[in-house]
Amino acid sequence: MTTRDIFIGGQWRQGGGALMQSHFPADGSLNATLHAASLEDLEQAVAAGDRAWRDPAWRDTLPHQRAAILHRVADLINARIETLAEMQSRDNGKPLAEARGLVASAASTARYFAAACELLEGELPTPRIPQVITLSGYEPLGVVAAITPWNSPIASEMQKIAPAIAAGNAAILKPAEATPLMALELAKLFEEAGLPAGLLSVLPGKGSVIGDALARHPKVRKISFTGGTSTGRHLAHVAAEKLIPASLELGGKSPTIVLEDANLEQAARGICYGIFSSAGQACIAGSRLFVHQSVYAPLMARLLELTRGLRVGHPFDAATHVGPLINEGHRQRVMEYVALAQREGGRVLCGGEIPPDPALADGSYFQPTIIDGLSNGARACQEEIFGPVLVAMPFEDEAGLIAQANDSVFGLAAGIWSRDSGRALRLASRLEVGTVWINTYKVFSISTPFGGFKESGLGREKGIQGLKAWMQQKSVYLATGSDVNHWSDNKKGVQ
């Protein structure tokens, strides 16, 4: 157990808010205690950020100099992968193998946006006015807010902080209440890499208090949020009232589709990974499975075999596939959805229970669960469960499939399994989602934009577009001649 300070305007000190605790979901043990940020801490962080991004020492920093800081951060992360992975695992219960992948991803994200800020070019529009050149470039927004979730902290946080800093802003990071440790560790890494004081603050605390006050602060010029749709909708209203941009990556209920010509082994293994990795605690989890009726029986037989073979266990055990859920309250919510699905007529084909292993009794574990017998209109098919629960449904024809797959308020991601790439691409074009995986699932590239349709969010992260999202565009008109504008001449006598 350790007591942690928080990072306010470049200073490490005790927060002025209530006492918080970080617990290890594997056994409930205490990771650390800390005091949340207070509203006074928030004011100081914003004031420090506003001074820091306006300081000519930072405003005049060239892109390659900002990039150098991000490269140093990436080097520091790569040198400490095991330590950071263990901290990530203790923070939210992810198996170490997954945590290592997230840590490596964070380093890659820092490097990508280091390169992107060096390569970002302005524009020289085609001339339309004689003796006038027009130029258009990108500038920082100022103080920006990054509000992150608990399911993949280091990756989600770097995905916001790296482009925000690369763009020249001052960033204030509000991590999820359940997982403050990685955000504070990232602040140490940026400080060690030479980021000037004030350009990054980390303010743990309740979203309804610190997150809301941060979003509403008059000097905050952008809100970037990853999390639940109801909170995202609230933050969108706040951003609209302030007339500032908002990037919102929200919930999902992603359909996974197996066509009759699919490679069933490839599909079964991809589906298993897409829903049960991270214990299903992923916004892009493939939680609705549509299988052509001609291959429904063999696909389900293989999928059940794979699922029953998954090992639910301690995150530090190398043999573990599925770690604990974030806490007991969330596990109870997942269990209530399974019970609801049964009341709606669903059949639990496997899982649906707390593991009987006494060694896991102190953690918030839940068995990977597959349910069938439901229609797409069931609540278990329409509402985000955010756990290791898959609902399987057969389909007969493509028209009906598309209607069902799109029958959701969400539109984050989808998967398609087929040997016919042309058909799969045509189907992908008709799905109302922001990302489609074909013959793979849950793989990402930092260079490829990511975001949702419908209630799954607004805006895009990643890619060059994800850097520009943290900037504002300015156009300049430059006259190259000495012509005088005679509009103000004396026009006496002119009718």
N, C-alpha and C positions, 0 to 999 in steps of 0.2 A: 504494500500500500504506500502510495506517495501522495503528497499534497502538491497541487500544481498551481502556478500562477497563470494568468492570462496575458495576452499581448495587446497592449493599448497604445496606439500611436508610436510604436517603436520601443516601448518600455514593458518589461515584465513585472507584473505586480498582482497582488490579490484583487480579484474582482470585488465590486461593491455590492453585489447581489446575494441572493440566498445560496446556501450550501448545496452543491450538486455532487452526485456520485456516479462514477462509471463502473459498471459491473460486467463480469465475464459471463456471457450467456451460457457457456458450457457447464458452469457449476454455481453460478450466482456469486462467486467471490468478488471482492472489491478490488478494482484496478487502481482507482485514484479518487481523491476528493479534491474539489475545487469550489471556489465561489463564482457564481454566475456574474456576468457583467451587469452593471446597473445602468439606468438611463443616463446618469452623469458620466459613467464610463463611455457610453455611446457618444455623448456630445463631445467628449474629449477626443475620441477616435476620429469622428467626422472632422472636427476642427484641425486635427493634426494632418489628416489626409488632404484636406482642402489646401493647407499651407504647402504640403509636400509636393503635390502635383503641379502647383503654380510656380514653385521655386524654379528659377532659371537653370539651376544646377541639374534639375530633372527634365524640365521642359525642353532644354537644349541638348539633352542626351540623344545621340544619334541611334538609329535602329540597331546597328551592329553592337553598340555598347549595351543597349537593353538586352539584346540577344545573348551577350556574354554572361550576363547574370543568370539567365535561364539555362544556359549550358552548364554553368557551375552548379546550379540546383540539380540538374540531371545527373551530373557526376557524383554529387553527394548522395543522391538516392541510390544510384547503382552500387556505391561503395557500402551501403548499409541495408541491402535488400533483406537479409534475414532478420535483422532487428526490427525494421519497419513492418515486415510481413507479420511477425509475431505480435507487434503492437496492433496492427490492423485486425488480426484474428481475435485478440483479447477485447478489442473495442466492440466488435459486432458478431463474433462467433464464426466467421468464415473459416473453412478448412485452410490450412497453411498453403497448400498448393494453389488454391484460388487467390489467396492473399498475395502470394509472390507474383502472380500474374498481374494483379492490380497495381502493385508497387512498380513493376517493370513498365506497365502502361503509363503510369504517372511520369516516369522519367522520359519516355518517348513523347508524351504530350508536351513536356517542357521543351524538348529539342525541336519538335515540329513547329511550335509557335515562335521559337527563337529564329528558325529559318524563315518562317512566314513573315515576320515583321521586317526582316532584311529584304525580302523579295517583294513586299507589297509596293505596288506602283500606283502613282496618281494617273490622271488622264489628261490628254491633250486633245480636246474635241476638235472635230473638223471645223475650220473657220467658216463663219457665216456673216461676219461683219468686216468690211474693209478696214485694214490697218488696226485690227484688234485681235489679240491672241487670248484665248480662254484656257485657263488651267483649272484642274480640279484635283484636290488631294484629301487626305484623311487626317483627322486630329483626334486627340483623346476627348472623352466626355467629361472627365473630372473624377469626382468621388462616386464609386459604384458599389452596389450591394450584391454579394453572392451568398445565397441561402441554399444549403446542401442537405441531402438526405442521409439516413443512417445505413443504407444497404451496401454502398460501395464508397466509403468516405474519401480515401486518398485519390481515387480516380476521378470522382465527381468534383472534388475540390480543385484538383489541378486543371481539370477541363474548363474551369471558370477563371481561376487565378492566373494561369499562364497567359491566356490571351488578353486578359484585362491589363496585366503588367506590360506585356509586349506592346500593347496599344498606347501606353503612356499614362494610364489612369492610376489612381489610388484606390485600392480595393479593401473593402471591409467584409470579412468572412464570418457568417453566422452558421456554425455547424449544427447538425441535429442535436437535440438535447441528450439523446442516448449515447452519442458517439463524439465526444469533444476531443479525444486524444490525438487523432491523426491531424486535425486542423492545427492544433498547437505545435505539433512536431513539424509540420510544413512551415509554420512561421519561423521556427528555429533554423530550418534549412535555408529559407530566403534571407534571413538575417546573416547567416554565415556566408552566404554567397555574395553579400555586399549590397543588397537592396537598401537604398537610403531609408532612414527612419521615417515613419509616418505613412509610407506607401502601402503598408499592409497591417491590418489589425484583425485580431480574432476574438470574437465576442460570443462565448457560449451563453446559453440561456434559453428560456422558453420562447418558442416561436411567436406565441400570442403577445408577448411583451417586447422582447428585444427585436425579433424579426419584424413585427409590425411597426415598431417605432423607427427602425432603420429604414424600412420602405417608405414611411411617411416623411422622413426628414427632408426639409426643403433643399438641402445641399446634396442630396443623393440623386444622381442623374440617370441611373439605370438600375433595374431590378432583374437579377437572374435567379430563378428558382427552379429547383428540381424537387418534386414531392407530390403530394396528393392533389387531386383536382379541385376539391373544395377550397383549400388554401390558395391554390393557383388562381382560382376565379376571384377570390378576395384581393389578391395582390394585383391582378389585372385591373380591378376597379381603382385601386390606389394609384397605379401608374397612369390610368386614364385621367383621373382627377388632377394629377400633376403634369400631364402631357409629357411623360418621359417614356422611353422604350422599355419593354419588358420581354425577357426570354423565359418561356415557361415550358419545362419538360415534365409532363404530368403522368397520369395513370394510363394503364393499358389493359386490354383483355384480348390478347393477340391470337388470331386464328392460325392454326397450322393445318395445311391441306395435303393429303396424300391422294394423288391421282392413281388411276388403275394401272398405269404403266411404270410406277415408281419402283426403284430398287428398295425392297422392303427392309433389308438389313440396314442399309444406309439411313432410311427414314426412321426406323425404330430407334436407332442409336442417337440420331439427331434430335428426335422428339424428346427422348429421355433426358438428354443434356439440356435442351431448351427449357424444360419445365422444372427439373429437379436440381440442377446446379444452383448454388447459392440458396438452397432450400426453398426455391421458388420465390425468393424475395427480390424480384427484379421486375421493373416496370415493363420490360419487353418479354417476360416469360410467356412461352407458348401454351397458354392455359386452356384454349378451346381447340379440340382436335376434330377435324372433319376428314373422314376416310371413305373413299368410294366403296360402296357396298360389296363389290366383287372381290375386294381384298381386305375387307374389314376383319374377318375372322383370323386369317394368318397374321396380319399386322398386329392385331390386339394380342394374339397369343405370344408373339415375340416380344412385344412391348411389356407385357406383364412379366415375362420371364426376366427381362433385363431389370425391371423395377424391383422385383422381389430380391434380386441379387445385389442391389445397392446397399452399401454399409452405412448405417446411421451411427455416428460416433463422435468422439472428441475431436475438435479441430486440429489438435497437434498430432493426432494419429495419422501416419502417412496412408493407411488403408481406408480412411474415411472418405466417402463420397458426399454425404449429406450431414452438415453440422446442425447446430441448434438454431431455432428461431431467435429473434432479437431479445425477447423477454417473455415472461409467463403471460402477461396481458395479451400480447400479440398471438401467442399460441392458443389462448382461449378463444380469440376471435376466429382463427382458422378452424378450430374444432366446431364452433357454432355454425360456420358455413357448411361443413360436412354434414352436420345434423340437419341443417335446412335442406340440403340437397336430397337427403334421404326422405324428408317429409314431402318434398316435391315429386317423389317417385324415383329418385336415382338409386342405383345399386353400387355399393362400394365393392369394387373388384379386388382391390388390394389396399393395404394401409388403413388409413382412417383412425389410427389410434396412437397413443403415446407408446414408445418402445418399452417392452417389459424389462429390459436390461437394468438391473439395480445400479450398475456403474453410471448410468445416465440419469438417475432419478433427480439429481439436483439441478439439471439443466433444462432448458426449454425446448426439448427435442420433440419431433413429430414425424411419423412415418410417411414416406412418399405414398401418395394416394391417387388412385384412378377410379373414376366414377363413370358409369354409363346409364342409359335409360332415361335421360333428360332431353327435353327439346331446347333449342337455342333461346327460347323465351324465358327459361327458368332463371331465377335470381343468381344461382351459382354460375350461370353462363353469361350473365350480364354485368355482374358486379365484380370489382377487383378483389380477389381473396388475398393476394400477396403472400402465398405460401405454396408448399409442395402438393398442389391439388390440380389434377387434370381431369377435364370432362370430355369424354369421347362420344362422337355422334357420327353415324353413317350418313352418306348422301347418295343420291341417285344420278342427278344431272348437273351440268355446270351452271345453268341458269339459276337453279335453286341454291346451289352452293354459294354463288356470288351474293345472292340476296341475303343468305344467312350470315356469311362472313362479314358483310357490311352492316348487318343489323346490330349495331352497337354504338353507344355514345362515344366510344374510344376509337382511336385510329393511329396507334403508335407503330405497330410492326405486324408482320405476317411471315409465314414460312410456306413454301411450296416444294413438294417432292414429286419429281417427274423426270423420265428420261428424255422427254420431248422439250428441248429448251425453247423452241418457238412457241409452243402452246403455253409453257410456263410464263414466258414473258408477256404474252397476250393476257393471261390471267392476272399477272402482277399489275398490268396497267389498269385493270378494273377494280382493284382493291383500294379502298379508301384509307390508306395508311402511309406513314412517312418513310418506312423502311420495309423492303421485302427481301427475304433470303430465299434463294433457290438452291435446293440440294445441300444446304448447310443451315446453321442457325446460330444466332448469338455470337457472331464474330464481328469485330469492329475495326475500322481504320480511322485514325485521327484525321486523315485528309478528306474524309467523306462526310458531308453534312448529315446531321442527325436531328430529328424532331418529329412532332406528331401532327396528325390531322384532327379535326373535330375537338373533342374535349381532352385530347391527349397533349394539347399545348399550342404555343405560339412561338414562331421564330425557329432558328436553327443554331446548333452548336457544332463545333469541329469545322475543319477546312478553312480556306481563306475567307469564306463567308462568315465563319465563326469568329475570325479576328475582326472583320469589319463591323460585326455586331456590337463591338465595344468601342466604336469610333463614330465620329460624325463627319460628314463630307462638307468641304468648303470649296466654292468656286471663285476664281479671281479673273477679272477682265483687265487685260493690259493693253493700253493704246500704244502703238508703235510709231505713230506719226505725231505731227505738231498741229493738226487741224484744230481750229477753235470752234466751239459750239456757239452759233450766233442766235440762239433762241431768244436771248435777253436783249437783242438789239432794240433801239427805239423804233417803234412801229407806228408813230403818229401819222394819221391820215390813211392808214390801211383799213379798208372796209372788211 
